[in-house]
Amino acid sequence: MTTTHAPARPIGKAAVGALGALAVATGALESVVTPTLPLLQRELDMSPAEGALLSIVLLVTGALITPIAGTLGDRYGGKRVVVRLMAVVCAGGLVSALAPNLPVLLLGQVLQGAMVGALPLSFILVRAHLPAGESKVAIGVVSGLFVGGAMAGTLAAGPVAEGLSRHWMFALPTFAVIGATVLVHRLMPHDPPRRTDGTGIDWPGLLLLSGTLVTLMLVLGLGADLVTQPLVLVGLVVLLAAFGAGWVAVERRAASPMVDLRMLTRPAVGKSCVLTFLICVGTSAATYLVPQLFAVPADTYGFGASATAIGFFLLPGALAASLAGPISGIGVRRLGSRAVVTAGVLLMTVGLLGLAAAHTEIWHLVVGKALVALANGLCVTAMVTRTATSVDLGDTGIATGLVLVTRVIGFAVGVQVTGAILTAGTPAGSKIPAESAFVAGFVLAAAVTALSLLVVRTMSKGVKE
């Protein structure tokens, strides 16, 4: 059942700022592997399969931790759980920074994956300490700063790794996470627990969901390599279906499930999850394909840009992403979530189609990527805000956790699919994909994004349904 408590003590801008600083730091730490994966593969002598494993292990861990963190935050109070969670993240960051080989680095990434659970905990704290109108804006600010931090990490990781070492690209954001956690501990008052419906962890559900996500990532990451081994591929697909069906069955019967699937029957939550998945699949195409286009040799159809130049070209997108959260929070408050999501979906579709049609000049890619980044921030923040404010206060962590898990899965699926398109579009004996492969990737992403309008039209105009 849900308990009733006296209102929590209101917080000021300093406490919200501490949560924002934590969002920036964790976003930066989350994003350092992707742009430096080739460097890590060279220095640690990794095979392509090992590199793929390294690139997804944090996402998988995060998808597992997020619903657990949200549930525990609802049960025991957001501040208490977030500080302990960040202690695990900091330990993981230091392990990654000191890692001499791949197994140790993988351990560090597994521990760092706990950071993904910080966002629903932040939303619990914001809703506990701020009035409804102010909490919508604050959720938008925190979400936007997390996105901005992730973009900043993507931009800075390469220069830091090349100028200092791969160790420092993990160490510097970890130091920032430590500092931000101290600020949250000092400035954020304790919030009372909101739920008393059991205290145990759903271990069968956790293990089955772990198997489901790990198998899904293996199918997506190794599917192209397993085409010549159909029995192995079919076996993985069957295993994925078994894990998924078993997890759903266990969660529906569990007295205290790690993910309350009944939440998905609520229109606001279910639609938010579907929309978040579709939008993040579209976003991931631009996130993956644009840097690849910049790096294509200039004597073909690309620009031959260095890592430093690519970071500079992506800066407008980083700025757009960081601004999208606050803009979306204000827009939801004044216009309603449906209007904001509709605008974001249309903007992203235009940006992706523009990239498919025009990508012969640097400014084409810069503008297109910025439009997609802005649109993604508008949509995802509106979805999270809509979900957080459409459920009971005690269900905030569980509901927003579902949306954020969907975001992680959507992004991972989109990256793997667009990567497969480039692989299929690379001529035999060449390392450069055909230009048509990039066009196909952008067009497919635009189609998936536009498809989400079918769901948007069923949403209510306001935040609550």
C-alpha positions as CSV (number, residue, x, y, z in Angstrom):
1,M,0.0,0.0,0.0
2,T,1.0,3.7,-0.3
3,T,1.6,5.6,2.9
4,T,0.8,9.2,3.6
5,H,3.4,11.6,5.0
6,A,3.6,15.2,5.8
7,P,5.0,17.3,2.9
8,A,8.7,17.3,2.6
9,R,10.7,20.4,3.3
10,P,10.9,22.6,0.2
11,I,14.3,22.9,-1.5
12,G,16.0,25.9,-3.1
13,K,18.0,26.4,-6.3
14,A,21.2,25.1,-4.7
15,A,19.7,21.7,-4.1
16,V,18.3,21.5,-7.6
17,G,21.7,22.7,-8.9
18,A,23.4,19.9,-7.0
19,L,21.1,17.4,-8.8
20,G,21.9,19.1,-12.1
21,A,25.6,18.9,-11.4
22,L,25.2,15.1,-10.7
23,A,23.3,14.7,-14.0
24,V,26.0,16.4,-15.9
25,A,28.8,14.4,-14.3
26,T,27.1,11.0,-14.7
27,G,26.1,11.8,-18.3
28,A,29.7,12.6,-19.1
29,L,31.0,9.4,-17.5
30,E,28.4,7.3,-19.3
31,S,29.4,8.5,-22.7
32,V,33.2,8.2,-22.8
33,V,33.5,4.7,-24.2
34,T,31.6,5.2,-27.5
35,P,33.8,7.8,-29.2
36,T,37.0,6.1,-28.0
37,L,36.1,2.5,-28.7
38,P,38.7,2.2,-31.5
39,L,41.4,3.5,-29.3
40,L,40.5,1.1,-26.5
41,Q,40.4,-1.8,-28.9
42,R,44.0,-1.0,-30.0
43,E,45.4,-0.4,-26.6
44,L,43.8,-3.4,-25.0
45,D,44.1,-5.7,-28.0
46,M,40.4,-6.4,-28.2
47,S,38.6,-8.3,-30.9
48,P,35.5,-6.7,-32.6
49,A,33.3,-9.0,-30.5
50,E,35.0,-7.9,-27.3
51,G,34.6,-4.3,-28.4
52,A,30.9,-4.8,-29.0
53,L,30.6,-6.3,-25.5
54,L,32.3,-3.3,-23.9
55,S,30.1,-0.9,-25.7
56,I,26.8,-2.4,-24.4
57,V,27.6,-3.7,-20.9
58,L,26.9,-0.3,-19.3
59,L,23.6,0.0,-21.1
60,V,22.6,-3.5,-20.0
61,T,23.5,-2.9,-16.4
62,G,21.8,0.4,-16.4
63,A,18.6,-1.1,-17.8
64,L,18.6,-3.6,-14.9
65,I,19.5,-1.1,-12.2
66,T,17.0,1.6,-13.1
67,P,13.7,-0.1,-12.1
68,I,15.3,-1.5,-8.9
69,A,16.6,2.0,-8.0
70,G,13.3,3.6,-8.7
71,T,11.5,1.0,-6.6
72,L,13.9,1.3,-3.7
73,G,13.7,5.1,-3.9
74,D,9.9,5.1,-3.6
75,R,10.3,2.6,-0.7
76,Y,13.1,4.2,1.3
77,G,13.5,7.7,0.1
78,G,15.3,9.1,-3.0
79,K,18.2,10.7,-1.2
80,R,19.2,7.7,0.8
81,V,19.3,5.5,-2.3
82,V,20.9,7.9,-4.7
83,V,23.9,8.5,-2.4
84,R,24.6,4.8,-2.1
85,L,24.1,4.3,-5.8
86,M,26.6,7.0,-6.6
87,A,29.1,5.3,-4.3
88,V,28.9,2.2,-6.5
89,V,29.3,4.4,-9.6
90,C,32.3,6.2,-8.2
91,A,33.9,2.8,-7.4
92,G,33.2,1.7,-11.0
93,G,34.7,4.9,-12.5
94,L,37.9,4.4,-10.5
95,V,38.1,0.7,-11.5
96,S,37.8,1.7,-15.1
97,A,40.4,4.4,-14.8
98,L,42.9,2.0,-13.3
99,A,42.0,-1.0,-15.5
100,P,45.1,-2.7,-16.9
101,N,43.1,-5.1,-19.2
102,L,39.7,-5.8,-20.6
103,P,38.2,-8.0,-17.8
104,V,38.9,-5.3,-15.2
105,L,37.5,-2.6,-17.5
106,L,34.4,-4.6,-18.0
107,L,34.0,-4.9,-14.2
108,G,34.3,-1.1,-14.0
109,Q,31.6,-0.6,-16.7
110,V,29.3,-3.0,-14.9
111,L,29.6,-0.9,-11.7
112,Q,29.3,2.4,-13.6
113,G,26.0,1.1,-15.1
114,A,24.4,1.9,-11.7
115,M,24.4,5.6,-12.8
116,V,21.4,5.1,-15.1
117,G,19.3,4.7,-12.0
118,A,20.1,8.2,-10.8
119,L,17.6,10.0,-13.0
120,P,14.4,8.4,-11.6
121,L,15.8,9.0,-8.1
122,S,16.3,12.6,-9.0
123,F,12.7,12.8,-10.1
124,I,11.5,11.3,-6.8
125,L,13.5,14.0,-4.9
126,V,12.2,16.9,-7.1
127,R,8.5,15.8,-6.8
128,A,8.9,15.3,-3.0
129,H,10.3,18.8,-2.4
130,L,8.7,21.1,-5.1
131,P,5.2,22.1,-6.1
132,A,3.8,20.4,-9.2
133,G,4.4,23.3,-11.6
134,E,8.0,23.9,-10.4
135,S,8.7,20.2,-10.4
136,K,7.9,19.9,-14.1
137,V,10.5,22.6,-15.0
138,A,13.1,21.1,-12.6
139,I,12.6,17.6,-14.1
140,G,13.2,19.2,-17.5
141,V,16.3,20.9,-16.3
142,V,17.8,17.8,-14.7
143,S,17.0,15.7,-17.8
144,G,18.5,18.3,-20.1
145,L,21.7,18.5,-18.1
146,F,22.1,14.7,-18.2
147,V,21.8,14.9,-22.0
148,G,24.2,17.8,-22.1
149,G,26.7,16.0,-19.9
150,A,26.5,13.0,-22.2
151,M,27.3,15.1,-25.2
152,A,30.1,16.9,-23.4
153,G,31.6,13.5,-22.5
154,T,31.4,12.4,-26.1
155,L,33.2,15.6,-27.2
156,A,35.9,15.6,-24.6
157,A,36.7,11.8,-24.4
158,G,38.8,11.7,-27.5
159,P,41.0,14.7,-26.9
160,V,41.5,13.6,-23.2
161,A,42.4,10.1,-24.2
162,E,44.8,11.2,-27.0
163,G,46.3,14.1,-25.1
164,L,46.6,12.4,-21.6
165,S,45.6,8.8,-21.6
166,R,42.6,6.5,-21.6
167,H,42.9,6.3,-17.8
168,W,42.1,10.1,-17.5
169,M,39.0,10.0,-19.6
170,F,37.4,7.8,-16.9
171,A,39.1,9.5,-13.9
172,L,38.1,13.1,-14.7
173,P,34.3,12.6,-14.9
174,T,34.5,10.2,-11.9
175,F,36.0,13.0,-9.8
176,A,33.1,15.2,-10.9
177,V,30.6,12.5,-9.8
178,I,32.3,12.3,-6.4
179,G,32.1,16.1,-6.0
180,A,28.4,16.3,-7.1
181,T,27.4,13.4,-4.8
182,V,28.9,15.3,-1.9
183,L,26.9,18.4,-2.8
184,V,23.7,16.3,-3.1
185,H,24.4,14.7,0.3
186,R,24.9,18.2,2.0
187,L,22.3,20.3,0.2
188,M,19.4,17.9,-0.4
189,P,17.1,17.3,2.6
190,H,15.9,13.7,3.3
191,D,12.6,12.8,1.7
192,P,10.3,10.3,3.4
193,P,9.6,6.9,1.9
194,R,6.4,6.7,-0.1
195,R,5.6,3.0,-0.2
196,T,5.4,0.2,2.3
197,D,4.3,-2.7,0.0
198,G,7.2,-5.1,0.8
199,T,10.9,-4.8,1.2
200,G,12.3,-7.7,-0.7
201,I,14.0,-7.7,-4.1
202,D,12.5,-9.7,-6.9
203,W,15.5,-11.9,-7.6
204,P,13.8,-14.3,-10.1
205,G,12.6,-11.3,-12.0
206,L,16.0,-9.6,-11.9
207,L,17.8,-12.8,-13.2
208,L,15.3,-13.3,-16.0
209,L,15.4,-9.7,-17.1
210,S,19.2,-9.9,-17.0
211,G,19.1,-12.9,-19.3
212,T,16.6,-11.2,-21.6
213,L,18.6,-8.0,-22.0
214,V,22.0,-9.8,-22.4
215,T,20.5,-12.1,-25.0
216,L,18.9,-9.2,-26.8
217,M,22.2,-7.4,-27.0
218,L,24.0,-10.5,-28.2
219,V,21.4,-11.0,-31.0
220,L,21.7,-7.3,-32.1
221,G,25.4,-7.1,-31.8
222,L,26.4,-10.5,-33.3
223,G,23.4,-11.0,-35.7
224,A,25.4,-10.0,-38.8
225,D,28.3,-12.3,-37.9
226,L,25.9,-15.2,-37.2
227,V,24.2,-15.1,-40.6
228,T,26.5,-17.9,-41.7
229,Q,25.6,-19.9,-38.5
230,P,21.8,-20.0,-38.6
231,L,21.4,-22.6,-35.9
232,V,23.3,-20.4,-33.4
233,L,21.2,-17.4,-34.4
234,V,18.0,-19.3,-34.1
235,G,19.1,-20.7,-30.8
236,L,19.7,-17.2,-29.4
237,V,16.3,-16.0,-30.7
238,V,14.6,-18.9,-29.0
239,L,16.5,-18.3,-25.8
240,L,15.5,-14.6,-26.0
241,A,11.9,-15.6,-26.3
242,A,12.1,-18.0,-23.4
243,F,13.8,-15.4,-21.1
244,G,11.2,-12.8,-22.1
245,A,8.2,-15.0,-21.6
246,G,9.6,-16.3,-18.3
247,W,10.2,-12.8,-17.0
248,V,6.7,-11.6,-17.9
249,A,5.2,-14.6,-16.2
250,V,7.2,-14.1,-13.0
251,E,6.5,-10.4,-12.8
252,R,2.8,-10.9,-13.3
253,R,2.7,-13.3,-10.3
254,A,5.3,-11.6,-8.0
255,A,4.0,-10.0,-4.9
256,S,6.6,-7.2,-5.2
257,P,7.9,-7.2,-8.8
258,M,11.1,-5.4,-9.8
259,V,9.1,-3.9,-12.7
260,D,5.4,-3.5,-12.1
261,L,4.1,-4.4,-15.6
262,R,0.7,-3.3,-14.6
263,M,2.0,0.3,-15.0
264,L,2.1,-0.3,-18.7
265,T,-1.7,-0.7,-18.8
266,R,-2.0,2.9,-17.7
267,P,-2.3,5.0,-20.9
268,A,0.2,7.7,-19.9
269,V,2.9,5.2,-19.0
270,G,2.3,2.7,-21.8
271,K,2.2,5.3,-24.5
272,S,5.2,7.1,-23.1
273,C,7.3,3.9,-23.3
274,V,6.2,3.2,-26.9
275,L,7.0,6.8,-28.0
276,T,10.3,6.8,-26.1
277,F,11.4,3.6,-27.8
278,L,10.5,4.8,-31.4
279,I,12.0,8.3,-30.8
280,C,15.3,6.9,-29.4
281,V,15.6,4.5,-32.3
282,G,15.4,7.5,-34.7
283,T,17.8,9.6,-32.6
284,S,20.4,6.9,-32.4
285,A,20.7,6.8,-36.2
286,A,21.9,10.4,-36.3
287,T,24.1,9.9,-33.2
288,Y,25.9,7.0,-34.9
289,L,25.8,7.9,-38.6
290,V,26.8,11.6,-38.5
291,P,30.3,11.1,-36.8
292,Q,30.8,8.2,-39.3
293,L,30.1,10.5,-42.2
294,F,32.5,13.1,-40.9
295,A,35.2,10.5,-40.7
296,V,34.8,9.1,-44.3
297,P,37.8,10.1,-46.3
298,A,37.6,13.4,-48.1
299,D,38.6,11.9,-51.5
300,T,35.3,10.0,-51.5
301,Y,32.0,11.6,-50.3
302,G,33.1,12.4,-46.7
303,F,35.2,15.0,-45.0
304,G,38.2,13.1,-43.5
305,A,37.7,14.9,-40.1
306,S,39.9,14.2,-37.1
307,A,38.5,13.4,-33.7
308,T,39.0,16.9,-32.5
309,A,37.3,18.4,-35.6
310,I,34.3,16.0,-35.2
311,G,33.9,17.1,-31.6
312,F,33.8,20.7,-32.7
313,F,31.3,19.9,-35.4
314,L,29.0,18.2,-32.9
315,L,29.1,21.1,-30.4
316,P,25.9,22.7,-31.7
317,G,24.1,19.4,-31.2
318,A,25.4,19.3,-27.6
319,L,24.1,22.8,-26.9
320,A,20.8,22.0,-28.5
321,A,20.4,18.9,-26.4
322,S,21.2,20.7,-23.2
323,L,18.7,23.4,-23.9
324,A,15.9,21.0,-24.9
325,G,15.2,19.8,-21.4
326,P,14.3,23.1,-19.8
327,I,12.4,24.2,-23.0
328,S,10.4,21.0,-22.9
329,G,9.6,21.4,-19.2
330,I,8.3,24.9,-19.8
331,G,6.4,23.8,-22.9
332,V,4.7,20.9,-21.1
333,R,3.7,23.2,-18.3
334,R,2.1,25.8,-20.7
335,L,1.0,23.8,-23.8
336,G,0.7,20.2,-22.6
337,S,2.8,17.1,-23.4
338,R,1.1,16.3,-26.7
339,A,2.0,19.6,-28.3
340,V,5.6,19.4,-27.3
341,V,6.0,15.8,-28.4
342,T,4.3,16.5,-31.8
343,A,6.6,19.4,-32.4
344,G,9.6,17.3,-31.5
345,V,8.6,14.4,-33.7
346,L,8.0,16.6,-36.7
347,L,11.3,18.4,-36.1
348,M,13.2,15.1,-35.8
349,T,11.6,13.7,-39.0
350,V,12.6,16.9,-40.9
351,G,16.1,16.7,-39.6
352,L,16.6,13.0,-40.5
353,L,15.1,13.5,-44.0
354,G,17.3,16.6,-44.5
355,L,20.4,14.5,-43.6
356,A,19.4,11.9,-46.1
357,A,18.8,14.4,-48.9
358,A,21.7,16.8,-48.2
359,H,25.0,15.8,-46.6
360,T,27.6,17.1,-49.0
361,E,28.6,20.1,-46.9
362,I,29.7,20.2,-43.2
363,W,27.0,22.6,-42.3
364,H,24.4,20.1,-43.6
365,L,25.5,17.6,-41.0
366,V,25.9,20.2,-38.2
367,V,22.4,21.6,-38.7
368,G,20.8,18.2,-39.1
369,K,22.4,16.7,-36.0
370,A,21.4,19.8,-34.0
371,L,17.8,19.5,-35.1
372,V,17.7,15.8,-34.1
373,A,19.4,16.5,-30.8
374,L,16.9,19.3,-30.0
375,A,13.9,17.2,-31.0
376,N,15.1,14.2,-29.0
377,G,15.5,16.3,-25.9
378,L,12.0,17.9,-26.3
379,C,10.3,14.5,-26.8
380,V,12.1,12.4,-24.1
381,T,11.9,15.1,-21.5
382,A,8.2,15.6,-22.2
383,M,7.6,11.8,-22.0
384,V,9.4,11.6,-18.6
385,T,7.7,14.6,-17.2
386,R,4.3,13.4,-18.4
387,T,4.9,10.0,-16.8
388,A,6.3,11.4,-13.6
389,T,3.3,13.7,-13.1
390,S,0.5,11.3,-14.2
391,V,1.0,8.7,-11.5
392,D,0.7,8.6,-7.8
393,L,3.7,10.2,-6.0
394,G,4.7,6.8,-4.6
395,D,4.9,5.3,-8.1
396,T,7.1,8.0,-9.6
397,G,10.3,6.0,-9.5
398,I,8.7,2.8,-11.0
399,A,7.0,4.7,-13.8
400,T,9.9,6.9,-14.9
401,G,12.2,3.9,-14.5
402,L,10.1,2.1,-17.2
403,V,10.5,5.0,-19.6
404,L,14.2,5.3,-19.0
405,V,14.7,1.6,-19.5
406,T,12.8,1.9,-22.8
407,R,15.1,4.8,-23.8
408,V,18.2,2.7,-23.2
409,I,16.8,-0.3,-25.2
410,G,15.6,2.0,-28.0
411,F,19.0,3.6,-28.4
412,A,20.8,0.3,-28.3
413,V,18.5,-1.2,-30.9
414,G,18.8,1.8,-33.2
415,V,22.6,1.9,-33.0
416,Q,22.9,-1.9,-33.8
417,V,20.4,-1.7,-36.7
418,T,22.2,1.3,-38.3
419,G,25.5,-0.3,-37.8
420,A,24.2,-3.4,-39.6
421,I,23.0,-1.2,-42.5
422,L,26.5,0.3,-42.9
423,T,28.1,-3.2,-42.7
424,A,25.7,-4.6,-45.3
425,G,26.4,-1.5,-47.5
426,T,30.2,-1.8,-47.4
427,P,31.5,-3.2,-50.7
428,A,33.7,-6.3,-50.6
429,G,37.3,-5.5,-50.1
430,S,36.5,-1.9,-48.9
431,K,36.3,-0.4,-45.4
432,I,34.2,2.5,-46.5
433,P,30.4,2.0,-46.7
434,A,28.6,3.1,-49.8
435,E,26.9,6.5,-49.6
436,S,23.6,4.9,-50.2
437,A,23.9,3.0,-46.9
438,F,24.0,6.3,-45.0
439,V,20.9,7.5,-46.9
440,A,19.1,4.3,-46.1
441,G,19.9,4.6,-42.4
442,F,18.6,8.2,-42.2
443,V,15.5,7.4,-44.2
444,L,14.7,4.3,-42.0
445,A,15.2,6.4,-38.9
446,A,12.9,9.1,-40.2
447,A,10.2,6.5,-41.0
448,V,10.4,5.0,-37.5
449,T,10.2,8.5,-36.0
450,A,7.2,9.5,-38.2
451,L,5.5,6.3,-37.1
452,S,5.3,7.6,-33.6
453,L,2.8,10.2,-34.7
454,L,0.2,7.5,-34.7
455,V,0.7,7.1,-31.0
456,V,1.0,10.9,-30.3
457,R,-2.5,11.5,-31.8
458,T,-4.0,9.3,-29.1
459,M,-2.5,11.3,-26.3
460,S,-4.5,13.7,-24.2
461,K,-3.6,17.4,-24.5
462,G,-2.5,17.8,-20.9
463,V,0.0,15.9,-18.8
464,K,-2.6,13.7,-17.0
465,E,-4.8,11.2,-18.6
